[in-house]
């Protein structure tokens, strides 16, 4: 997974190349999740009256609140949220969030994954007919073939042979040597698969398409008709059913109140946890803030744990702090651009990191120069920032910060406890017509008109 970074000559990776947008995905028991569409993997959650992951739809914005028990099954996991995710739900959220940040490939290790999320054999399918988890095994082919994503999946396995049924390439490791094992894998798959079965009427069990099943789509159309009058009266706007990530962004009220003028601190030396705290140097207000904190039921707000994110450089402290600085910038930028979703905010961040301004050399220097200043003041020289609170805290904590990838920044933002996300409406994409197709269409219409005129002339002559 660290092959995404440049390597030095002679370290043994001369012929190993990893795409720069490959993201490692694993289970993270206990992680924080807010407003993630995991319906591709998790569905039919139990109708719980309180607590647990089932009670996950408590809206914090001004939208109309629909209790979980009143929601259709196909929608309960489209806006999934929990403070303590299980192994399977956390890994499902990690996959969807990787797609959201623009991953081109998923790197998965069987040893650190949730077993029930990875695969389910025929015996368990027969034993539990209404299992709410659709394993990753059934989705990888559809995810690669889907025109919007086209994401590859690289999986290290040694215990579940069903992965051989869906593999397009197999690398067999023996005595620390790599061999092409595709032909043997196909032979083994043919011997043991005994023919594929249908999975709940949704297609071949090992190769489900990345699309909403027909039953859920029909139910959605029926609900749309029933709610048409309610929507006209100002009811809650309904989202379109999809398995892909929804458009979301940091909630404005959460950024403006919970994380107003936040600063970032690394918890302990060599730690993989960050703490986003209120940046207030006024000693007179320290007591008031302590009282507010004592009355706050969410004492872990602002804390994020990146210990399970394996693609940070070295001992991770310097790049982890860089993630924290980028998260602060994203929160400020989300307030300046209220219509931008998370991928668009990440694009703006990359553009700023790659740019060069007067007195700055790009990279983290450029981003820090714009963090505490207005957009116009960001063109000033970097030395003017050296006395700021955020920079002094950086020097005291780790000394410097590495530039992180957009994927690790997104991981840090979405794992920050207390961070809420708003769902944005889908963008209306105008269909782009190919000139050749447009010419063919016009020619076909011309032929139809000529034929219609010919028949009209014949009818008139007969009369």
LOGU-806438 format. One record per residue (C-alpha): residue in three letters; residue number from 1; x, y, z. Coordinates in nm, 3 decimals. Layout:
REC_r_k_x_y_z
REC_Ala_NUM_X_Y_Z
...
END
This chain:
REC_r_k_x_y_z
REC_Unk_1_0.000_0.000_0.000
REC_Unk_2_0.298_0.233_0.049
REC_Unk_3_0.390_0.183_-0.316
REC_Unk_4_0.188_0.497_-0.388
REC_Unk_5_0.498_0.696_-0.286
REC_Unk_6_0.827_0.717_-0.475
REC_Unk_7_1.083_0.458_-0.365
REC_Unk_8_1.462_0.480_-0.348
REC_Unk_9_1.670_0.262_-0.585
REC_Unk_10_1.762_-0.076_-0.445
REC_Unk_11_1.482_-0.119_-0.191
REC_Unk_12_1.334_-0.416_-0.377
REC_Unk_13_1.041_-0.243_-0.549
REC_Unk_14_1.203_-0.161_-0.882
REC_Unk_15_0.933_-0.347_-1.077
REC_Unk_16_0.643_-0.271_-0.847
REC_Unk_17_0.415_0.022_-0.933
REC_Unk_18_0.105_0.129_-0.742
REC_Unk_19_-0.135_0.386_-0.884
REC_Unk_20_-0.119_0.709_-0.687
REC_Unk_21_-0.496_0.696_-0.618
REC_Unk_22_-0.501_0.340_-0.481
REC_Unk_23_-0.659_0.332_-0.133
REC_Unk_24_-0.621_0.068_0.135
REC_Unk_25_-0.954_-0.046_0.282
REC_Unk_26_-1.001_-0.245_0.603
REC_Unk_27_-1.236_-0.295_0.896
REC_Unk_28_-1.228_-0.032_1.173
REC_Unk_29_-1.435_-0.140_1.471
REC_Unk_30_-1.567_0.159_1.665
REC_Unk_31_-1.507_0.426_1.400
REC_Unk_32_-1.733_0.729_1.359
REC_Unk_33_-1.959_0.740_1.051
REC_Unk_34_-2.201_1.014_0.944
REC_Unk_35_-2.437_1.026_0.645
REC_Unk_36_-2.273_0.759_0.429
REC_Unk_37_-2.465_0.561_0.167
REC_Unk_38_-2.375_0.198_0.247
REC_Unk_39_-2.685_0.050_0.081
REC_Unk_40_-2.464_-0.135_-0.170
REC_Unk_41_-2.344_-0.358_0.113
REC_Unk_42_-2.582_-0.312_0.409
REC_Unk_43_-2.961_-0.331_0.387
REC_Unk_44_-3.270_-0.443_0.581
REC_Unk_45_-3.147_-0.316_0.916
REC_Unk_46_-3.367_-0.428_1.207
REC_Unk_47_-3.636_-0.191_1.329
REC_Unk_48_-3.476_-0.104_1.660
REC_Unk_49_-3.648_0.139_1.894
REC_Unk_50_-3.324_0.281_2.033
REC_Unk_51_-2.947_0.252_2.044
REC_Unk_52_-2.710_0.068_1.817
REC_Unk_53_-2.647_0.109_1.450
REC_Unk_54_-3.010_0.064_1.350
REC_Unk_55_-3.111_0.391_1.515
REC_Unk_56_-2.896_0.598_1.283
REC_Unk_57_-3.117_0.858_1.120
REC_Unk_58_-3.128_1.142_1.374
REC_Unk_59_-3.111_1.452_1.157
REC_Unk_60_-2.941_1.757_1.301
REC_Unk_61_-3.045_2.003_1.031
REC_Unk_62_-3.375_2.172_0.969
REC_Unk_63_-3.503_1.904_0.730
REC_Unk_64_-3.807_1.702_0.817
REC_Unk_65_-3.717_1.406_1.041
REC_Unk_66_-3.848_1.067_0.930
REC_Unk_67_-3.826_0.805_1.209
REC_Unk_68_-3.633_0.492_1.117
REC_Unk_69_-3.934_0.266_1.163
REC_Unk_70_-4.125_0.468_0.900
REC_Unk_71_-3.852_0.449_0.637
REC_Unk_72_-3.860_0.191_0.356
REC_Unk_73_-3.601_-0.085_0.379
REC_Unk_74_-3.415_0.038_0.072
REC_Unk_75_-3.351_0.380_0.232
REC_Unk_76_-3.241_0.297_0.584
REC_Unk_77_-2.875_0.269_0.495
REC_Unk_78_-2.854_0.548_0.235
REC_Unk_79_-2.781_0.796_0.516
REC_Unk_80_-2.607_0.568_0.761
REC_Unk_81_-2.458_0.715_1.077
REC_Unk_82_-2.320_0.569_1.396
REC_Unk_83_-2.067_0.655_1.666
REC_Unk_84_-1.951_0.295_1.703
REC_Unk_85_-1.943_0.105_1.374
REC_Unk_86_-1.896_-0.270_1.362
REC_Unk_87_-1.633_-0.436_1.148
REC_Unk_88_-1.863_-0.492_0.850
REC_Unk_89_-2.036_-0.152_0.856
REC_Unk_90_-1.706_0.032_0.903
REC_Unk_91_-1.550_-0.146_0.607
REC_Unk_92_-1.858_-0.076_0.395
REC_Unk_93_-1.831_0.293_0.484
REC_Unk_94_-1.459_0.288_0.404
REC_Unk_95_-1.526_0.149_0.055
REC_Unk_96_-1.792_0.410_-0.024
REC_Unk_97_-1.582_0.696_0.114
REC_Unk_98_-1.286_0.580_-0.098
REC_Unk_99_-1.508_0.604_-0.407
REC_Unk_100_-1.617_0.949_-0.290
REC_Unk_101_-1.259_1.077_-0.266
REC_Unk_102_-1.176_0.948_-0.615
REC_Unk_103_-0.995_0.618_-0.558
REC_Unk_104_-0.893_0.429_-0.872
REC_Unk_105_-0.823_0.100_-0.694
REC_Unk_106_-0.906_-0.061_-0.360
REC_Unk_107_-0.636_-0.253_-0.170
REC_Unk_108_-0.786_-0.513_0.064
REC_Unk_109_-0.615_-0.762_0.298
REC_Unk_110_-0.820_-1.057_0.415
REC_Unk_111_-0.639_-1.061_0.753
REC_Unk_112_-0.764_-0.715_0.859
REC_Unk_113_-1.110_-0.733_0.702
REC_Unk_114_-1.447_-0.832_0.847
REC_Unk_115_-1.512_-1.196_0.749
REC_Unk_116_-1.887_-1.144_0.696
REC_Unk_117_-1.820_-0.840_0.476
REC_Unk_118_-1.572_-1.018_0.250
REC_Unk_119_-1.764_-1.333_0.147
REC_Unk_120_-2.042_-1.574_0.237
REC_Unk_121_-2.043_-1.936_0.127
REC_Unk_122_-2.337_-2.139_0.000
REC_Unk_123_-2.411_-2.297_0.336
REC_Unk_124_-2.455_-1.962_0.507
REC_Unk_125_-2.667_-1.834_0.217
REC_Unk_126_-2.896_-2.132_0.265
REC_Unk_127_-2.898_-2.094_0.644
REC_Unk_128_-2.966_-1.718_0.657
REC_Unk_129_-3.188_-1.611_0.369
REC_Unk_130_-3.241_-1.247_0.478
REC_Unk_131_-2.883_-1.157_0.567
REC_Unk_132_-2.851_-0.773_0.559
REC_Unk_133_-2.491_-0.780_0.432
REC_Unk_134_-2.408_-0.811_0.063
REC_Unk_135_-2.040_-0.917_0.068
REC_Unk_136_-1.769_-0.732_-0.122
REC_Unk_137_-1.711_-1.051_-0.320
REC_Unk_138_-2.043_-0.998_-0.499
REC_Unk_139_-1.977_-0.631_-0.580
REC_Unk_140_-1.620_-0.609_-0.711
REC_Unk_141_-1.703_-0.697_-1.073
REC_Unk_142_-1.998_-0.458_-1.088
REC_Unk_143_-1.785_-0.185_-0.933
REC_Unk_144_-1.520_-0.228_-1.203
REC_Unk_145_-1.771_-0.245_-1.490
REC_Unk_146_-1.974_0.056_-1.374
REC_Unk_147_-1.905_0.345_-1.613
REC_Unk_148_-1.902_0.607_-1.336
REC_Unk_149_-1.645_0.436_-1.113
REC_Unk_150_-1.439_0.170_-1.300
REC_Unk_151_-1.252_0.092_-0.978
REC_Unk_152_-1.025_-0.212_-0.959
REC_Unk_153_-0.990_-0.423_-0.645
REC_Unk_154_-0.666_-0.592_-0.536
REC_Unk_155_-0.725_-0.848_-0.261
REC_Unk_156_-0.477_-1.059_-0.063
REC_Unk_157_-0.650_-1.386_0.030
REC_Unk_158_-0.550_-1.725_0.162
REC_Unk_159_-0.861_-1.867_0.323
REC_Unk_160_-1.165_-1.807_0.097
REC_Unk_161_-1.145_-1.971_-0.244
REC_Unk_162_-1.462_-1.809_-0.379
REC_Unk_163_-1.252_-1.507_-0.477
REC_Unk_164_-1.108_-1.723_-0.756
REC_Unk_165_-1.452_-1.711_-0.923
REC_Unk_166_-1.434_-1.335_-0.984
REC_Unk_167_-1.063_-1.274_-1.046
REC_Unk_168_-0.936_-1.127_-1.374
REC_Unk_169_-0.572_-1.177_-1.268
REC_Unk_170_-0.418_-1.403_-1.002
REC_Unk_171_-0.066_-1.370_-0.859
REC_Unk_172_0.042_-1.683_-0.669
REC_Unk_173_0.315_-1.632_-0.408
REC_Unk_174_0.543_-1.928_-0.336
REC_Unk_175_0.874_-1.911_-0.148
REC_Unk_176_0.871_-1.530_-0.185
REC_Unk_177_0.839_-1.560_-0.562
REC_Unk_178_0.545_-1.444_-0.771
REC_Unk_179_0.385_-1.668_-1.035
REC_Unk_180_0.094_-1.622_-1.275
REC_Unk_181_-0.184_-1.833_-1.121
REC_Unk_182_-0.478_-1.730_-1.341
REC_Unk_183_-0.501_-2.053_-1.543
REC_Unk_184_-0.493_-2.269_-1.231
REC_Unk_185_-0.742_-2.041_-1.054
REC_Unk_186_-0.990_-2.075_-1.340
REC_Unk_187_-0.949_-2.453_-1.335
REC_Unk_188_-1.009_-2.468_-0.959
REC_Unk_189_-1.309_-2.235_-0.989
REC_Unk_190_-1.461_-2.456_-1.261
REC_Unk_191_-1.418_-2.769_-1.049
REC_Unk_192_-1.564_-2.633_-0.725
REC_Unk_193_-1.823_-2.372_-0.824
REC_Unk_194_-2.089_-2.623_-0.945
REC_Unk_195_-2.257_-2.345_-1.142
REC_Unk_196_-2.360_-2.008_-1.005
REC_Unk_197_-2.699_-1.940_-0.850
REC_Unk_198_-2.925_-1.637_-0.849
REC_Unk_199_-2.890_-1.402_-0.551
REC_Unk_200_-3.235_-1.290_-0.444
REC_Unk_201_-3.335_-1.243_-0.807
REC_Unk_202_-3.068_-0.975_-0.851
REC_Unk_203_-2.829_-1.161_-1.080
REC_Unk_204_-2.552_-1.418_-1.059
REC_Unk_205_-2.445_-1.446_-0.698
REC_Unk_206_-2.075_-1.364_-0.752
REC_Unk_207_-2.125_-1.087_-1.010
REC_Unk_208_-2.397_-0.849_-0.900
REC_Unk_209_-2.428_-0.529_-1.107
REC_Unk_210_-2.358_-0.195_-0.937
REC_Unk_211_-2.718_-0.077_-0.960
REC_Unk_212_-3.033_-0.068_-0.749
REC_Unk_213_-3.239_-0.387_-0.770
REC_Unk_214_-3.566_-0.374_-0.962
REC_Unk_215_-3.787_-0.433_-0.655
REC_Unk_216_-3.643_-0.132_-0.476
REC_Unk_217_-3.675_0.079_-0.790
REC_Unk_218_-4.046_-0.007_-0.828
REC_Unk_219_-4.102_0.068_-0.460
REC_Unk_220_-3.929_0.403_-0.509
REC_Unk_221_-4.156_0.492_-0.802
REC_Unk_222_-4.464_0.403_-0.598
REC_Unk_223_-4.347_0.613_-0.302
REC_Unk_224_-4.272_0.906_-0.535
REC_Unk_225_-4.634_0.904_-0.653
REC_Unk_226_-4.766_0.882_-0.297
REC_Unk_227_-4.544_1.167_-0.178
REC_Unk_228_-4.603_1.397_-0.474
REC_Unk_229_-4.862_1.603_-0.291
REC_Unk_230_-4.652_1.616_0.024
REC_Unk_231_-4.352_1.743_-0.171
REC_Unk_232_-4.564_2.019_-0.323
REC_Unk_233_-4.657_2.129_0.027
REC_Unk_234_-4.294_2.168_0.127
REC_Unk_235_-4.218_1.817_0.247
REC_Unk_236_-3.875_1.664_0.252
REC_Unk_237_-3.716_1.626_-0.090
REC_Unk_238_-3.660_1.262_-0.177
REC_Unk_239_-3.321_1.137_-0.286
REC_Unk_240_-3.275_0.922_-0.590
REC_Unk_241_-3.200_0.558_-0.512
REC_Unk_242_-2.836_0.479_-0.585
REC_Unk_243_-2.552_0.259_-0.462
REC_Unk_244_-2.289_0.524_-0.530
REC_Unk_245_-2.178_0.789_-0.278
REC_Unk_246_-2.425_1.071_-0.222
REC_Unk_247_-2.317_1.432_-0.265
REC_Unk_248_-2.237_1.558_0.085
REC_Unk_249_-2.043_1.835_0.254
REC_Unk_250_-1.957_1.943_0.611
REC_Unk_251_-2.266_2.080_0.778
REC_Unk_252_-2.248_2.460_0.801
REC_Unk_253_-2.390_2.483_1.154
REC_Unk_254_-2.151_2.217_1.277
REC_Unk_255_-1.846_2.396_1.132
REC_Unk_256_-1.966_2.738_1.251
REC_Unk_257_-2.047_2.627_1.607
REC_Unk_258_-1.880_2.302_1.711
REC_Unk_259_-1.554_2.367_1.524
REC_Unk_260_-1.552_2.746_1.513
REC_Unk_261_-1.192_2.874_1.482
REC_Unk_262_-1.061_2.525_1.560
REC_Unk_263_-0.693_2.442_1.591
REC_Unk_264_-0.533_2.099_1.563
REC_Unk_265_-0.306_1.920_1.808
REC_Unk_266_-0.135_1.581_1.795
REC_Unk_267_-0.228_1.371_2.098
REC_Unk_268_0.100_1.246_2.246
REC_Unk_269_0.427_1.201_2.060
REC_Unk_270_0.411_0.935_1.791
REC_Unk_271_0.035_0.907_1.831
REC_Unk_272_-0.206_0.838_1.545
REC_Unk_273_-0.479_1.056_1.692
REC_Unk_274_-0.555_1.423_1.635
REC_Unk_275_-0.759_1.660_1.849
REC_Unk_276_-0.940_1.959_1.699
REC_Unk_277_-0.993_2.210_1.979
REC_Unk_278_-1.119_2.568_1.997
REC_Unk_279_-0.838_2.813_1.920
REC_Unk_280_-0.898_3.085_2.180
REC_Unk_281_-0.608_3.268_2.346
REC_Unk_282_-0.828_3.475_2.576
REC_Unk_283_-0.744_3.357_2.930
REC_Unk_284_-1.055_3.521_3.068
REC_Unk_285_-1.268_3.277_2.875
REC_Unk_286_-1.083_2.961_2.982
REC_Unk_287_-1.314_2.899_3.277
REC_Unk_288_-1.625_2.943_3.063
REC_Unk_289_-1.494_2.696_2.806
REC_Unk_290_-1.414_2.444_3.080
REC_Unk_291_-1.769_2.472_3.210
REC_Unk_292_-1.907_2.424_2.860
REC_Unk_293_-1.689_2.117_2.814
REC_Unk_294_-1.803_1.968_3.144
REC_Unk_295_-2.164_1.998_3.035
REC_Unk_296_-2.099_1.857_2.690
REC_Unk_297_-2.219_1.501_2.657
REC_Unk_298_-1.994_1.445_2.354
REC_Unk_299_-1.657_1.477_2.525
REC_Unk_300_-1.481_1.312_2.233
REC_Unk_301_-1.590_1.573_1.978
REC_Unk_302_-1.298_1.680_1.761
REC_Unk_303_-1.093_1.363_1.821
REC_Unk_304_-1.005_1.142_1.526
REC_Unk_305_-0.814_0.815_1.520
REC_Unk_306_-0.606_0.736_1.210
REC_Unk_307_-0.424_0.434_1.355
REC_Unk_308_-0.594_0.201_1.102
REC_Unk_309_-0.498_0.417_0.802
REC_Unk_310_-0.185_0.239_0.680
REC_Unk_311_-0.086_0.468_0.392
REC_Unk_312_0.063_0.752_0.597
REC_Unk_313_0.437_0.809_0.548
REC_Unk_314_0.693_0.684_0.801
REC_Unk_315_0.592_0.716_1.165
REC_Unk_316_0.288_0.910_1.038
REC_Unk_317_0.309_1.201_1.284
REC_Unk_318_0.425_1.462_1.033
REC_Unk_319_0.183_1.361_0.758
REC_Unk_320_-0.097_1.308_1.009
REC_Unk_321_-0.053_1.667_1.128
REC_Unk_322_-0.058_1.771_0.762
REC_Unk_323_-0.396_1.596_0.735
REC_Unk_324_-0.516_1.802_1.031
REC_Unk_325_-0.408_2.130_0.870
REC_Unk_326_-0.583_2.033_0.547
REC_Unk_327_-0.901_1.945_0.740
REC_Unk_328_-0.899_2.293_0.896
REC_Unk_329_-0.868_2.442_0.548
REC_Unk_330_-1.153_2.225_0.416
REC_Unk_331_-1.382_2.342_0.696
REC_Unk_332_-1.304_2.708_0.618
REC_Unk_333_-1.344_2.651_0.244
REC_Unk_334_-1.679_2.477_0.296
REC_Unk_335_-1.806_2.798_0.456
REC_Unk_336_-1.683_3.005_0.161
REC_Unk_337_-1.830_2.764_-0.097
REC_Unk_338_-2.168_2.649_0.038
REC_Unk_339_-2.264_2.465_-0.284
REC_Unk_340_-1.943_2.258_-0.315
REC_Unk_341_-1.953_1.891_-0.216
REC_Unk_342_-1.663_1.702_-0.058
REC_Unk_343_-1.495_1.590_-0.386
REC_Unk_344_-1.511_1.948_-0.515
REC_Unk_345_-1.359_2.079_-0.191
REC_Unk_346_-1.078_1.822_-0.225
REC_Unk_347_-1.021_1.938_-0.585
REC_Unk_348_-0.988_2.297_-0.461
REC_Unk_349_-0.741_2.183_-0.195
REC_Unk_350_-0.525_1.999_-0.451
REC_Unk_351_-0.533_2.300_-0.679
REC_Unk_352_-0.410_2.523_-0.396
REC_Unk_353_-0.138_2.277_-0.292
REC_Unk_354_-0.012_2.262_-0.650
REC_Unk_355_-0.017_2.640_-0.702
REC_Unk_356_0.254_2.899_-0.637
REC_Unk_357_0.191_3.251_-0.506
REC_Unk_358_0.398_3.555_-0.422
REC_Unk_359_0.637_3.468_-0.142
REC_Unk_360_0.524_3.106_-0.115
REC_Unk_361_0.652_2.792_-0.283
REC_Unk_362_0.327_2.596_-0.297
REC_Unk_363_0.251_2.281_-0.100
REC_Unk_364_0.175_2.301_0.271
REC_Unk_365_0.329_2.650_0.294
REC_Unk_366_0.078_2.778_0.042
REC_Unk_367_-0.214_2.613_0.220
REC_Unk_368_-0.111_2.743_0.562
REC_Unk_369_-0.075_3.091_0.415
REC_Unk_370_-0.441_3.086_0.320
REC_Unk_371_-0.563_2.908_0.633
REC_Unk_372_-0.565_3.202_0.873
REC_Unk_373_-0.607_3.480_0.621
REC_Unk_374_-0.866_3.591_0.372
REC_Unk_375_-0.835_3.488_0.008
REC_Unk_376_-0.687_3.828_-0.081
REC_Unk_377_-0.434_3.822_0.201
REC_Unk_378_-0.318_3.474_0.103
REC_Unk_379_-0.083_3.628_-0.155
REC_Unk_380_0.135_3.781_0.116
REC_Unk_381_0.472_3.636_0.214
REC_Unk_382_0.501_3.336_0.443
REC_Unk_383_0.717_3.500_0.718
REC_Unk_384_0.415_3.706_0.826
REC_Unk_385_0.256_3.383_0.947
REC_Unk_386_0.539_3.259_1.168
REC_Unk_387_0.398_3.416_1.485
REC_Unk_388_0.047_3.275_1.439
REC_Unk_389_-0.095_3.028_1.689
REC_Unk_390_-0.139_2.746_1.440
REC_Unk_391_0.221_2.763_1.315
REC_Unk_392_0.369_2.779_1.666
REC_Unk_393_0.158_2.478_1.762
REC_Unk_394_0.294_2.296_1.457
REC_Unk_395_0.655_2.366_1.554
REC_Unk_396_0.591_2.252_1.913
REC_Unk_397_0.413_1.933_1.809
REC_Unk_398_0.606_1.776_1.521
REC_Unk_399_0.830_2.050_1.378
REC_Unk_400_0.704_2.020_1.020
REC_Unk_401_0.427_1.859_0.820
REC_Unk_402_0.426_1.638_0.509
REC_Unk_403_0.173_1.698_0.236
REC_Unk_404_-0.093_1.423_0.248
REC_Unk_405_-0.297_1.283_-0.037
REC_Unk_406_-0.658_1.389_-0.078
REC_Unk_407_-0.767_1.041_0.031
REC_Unk_408_-0.602_1.061_0.374
REC_Unk_409_-0.742_1.413_0.421
REC_Unk_410_-1.091_1.281_0.345
REC_Unk_411_-1.033_0.995_0.590
REC_Unk_412_-0.938_1.242_0.862
REC_Unk_413_-1.240_1.465_0.800
REC_Unk_414_-1.494_1.182_0.792
REC_Unk_415_-1.351_1.013_1.103
REC_Unk_416_-1.358_1.329_1.314
REC_Unk_417_-1.608_1.270_1.594
REC_Unk_418_-1.879_1.530_1.605
REC_Unk_419_-1.844_1.629_1.237
REC_Unk_420_-2.184_1.630_1.067
REC_Unk_421_-2.247_1.614_0.694
REC_Unk_422_-2.532_1.758_0.487
REC_Unk_423_-2.666_1.577_0.180
REC_Unk_424_-2.675_1.795_-0.133
REC_Unk_425_-2.918_1.747_-0.423
REC_Unk_426_-2.790_1.563_-0.725
REC_Unk_427_-2.648_1.777_-1.003
REC_Unk_428_-2.845_1.795_-1.324
REC_Unk_429_-2.607_1.668_-1.590
REC_Unk_430_-2.687_1.772_-1.943
REC_Unk_431_-2.648_1.491_-2.190
REC_Unk_432_-2.351_1.548_-2.416
REC_Unk_433_-2.438_1.458_-2.774
REC_Unk_434_-2.162_1.332_-3.001
REC_Unk_435_-2.147_1.530_-3.331
REC_Unk_436_-2.154_1.206_-3.533
REC_Unk_437_-2.457_1.077_-3.342
REC_Unk_438_-2.631_1.413_-3.384
REC_Unk_439_-2.566_1.403_-3.760
REC_Unk_440_-2.708_1.050_-3.780
REC_Unk_441_-3.013_1.156_-3.583
REC_Unk_442_-3.079_1.455_-3.813
REC_Unk_443_-3.033_1.237_-4.120
REC_Unk_444_-3.280_0.980_-3.984
REC_Unk_445_-3.535_1.250_-3.911
REC_Unk_446_-3.490_1.388_-4.264
REC_Unk_447_-3.558_1.044_-4.410
REC_Unk_448_-3.869_1.004_-4.198
REC_Unk_449_-4.001_1.341_-4.313
REC_Unk_450_-3.932_1.257_-4.678
REC_Unk_451_-4.107_0.922_-4.643
REC_Unk_452_-4.405_1.086_-4.473
REC_Unk_453_-4.432_1.343_-4.754
REC_Unk_454_-4.410_1.067_-5.015
REC_Unk_455_-4.697_0.873_-4.860
REC_Unk_456_-4.903_1.192_-4.824
REC_Unk_457_-4.852_1.273_-5.195
REC_Unk_458_-4.957_0.919_-5.296
REC_Unk_459_-5.273_0.938_-5.088
REC_Unk_460_-5.365_1.278_-5.236
REC_Unk_461_-5.307_1.153_-5.596
REC_Unk_462_-5.538_0.853_-5.539
REC_Unk_463_-5.813_1.082_-5.427
END
